[in-house]
């Protein structure tokens, strides 16, 4: 197993560096020398990036087209179930789609490994999944430090790609992993259900508070930008009550007792 991991590591080192950018942006000639310096309070926090290499793996879950929440549950169950044989003390981070990062290489063959994972389903019926893990590349955070200090040109960052070897994408996945497991992710934002407060909007809708975070390179460092966000969420109980009231009013207006009976039978399921 260790020999195979070494072969995988050698493959990652021999990968292409990437094409040179078409546009060469001129360097800044200097800094301001006139005026009065002031202090600004910004919603940005410095992120210390260790000078290490992380290992990128491609994850394929079958059946596919599952929500990210289900994919995260599958990967979390996989890590716990195969802790002794594969993952050990490693704490992989997962983006909910195809990318999984580890700080140390996994003891799997260069061709990948197929694993069977089971999640508990409704009514006591288990849900089987097949997970394939395959090594893609080593991602250098050393290179990220070179870019931040201006000694290397940055690669184009495409966060929408299924598999990205850009080191900034790896940092973004690391910082989003824990919030994605703890809160409700919506796009690139995170929200939590209201506890101890109630902000109904009517019609079965309520306000959820959350935050939006993004990783951005700044002068000589990486910064984590955090913004406070609000969203509108439809709760099941209040949403059903609101819809049931609308259906009853509509049936009463049409003088249809049979339609009202069918509506009552449907909403009793909830």
Protein Blocks (a to p, Z undefined) as FASTA:
>chain_A
ZZmmmmmmmmmmmpcfbdcdfbdcdddfbdcfedjddddddfbdcddddddddddddddd
ddehiafklmmmmmmmmmmmmmmmmnmmaccddehimbccdfbdcdddfkbpcddddddd
ehhiacddddddddfbdcdfklmmmmmnopaccddddfkbmbacbfklmmmmmmmmmmmm
mmccehjaccdddehiacdebjhiacdddddddddddehiacddddddddddddfklmmm
mmmmmmmmmmmmnopaklmmmmmmmmmmZZ
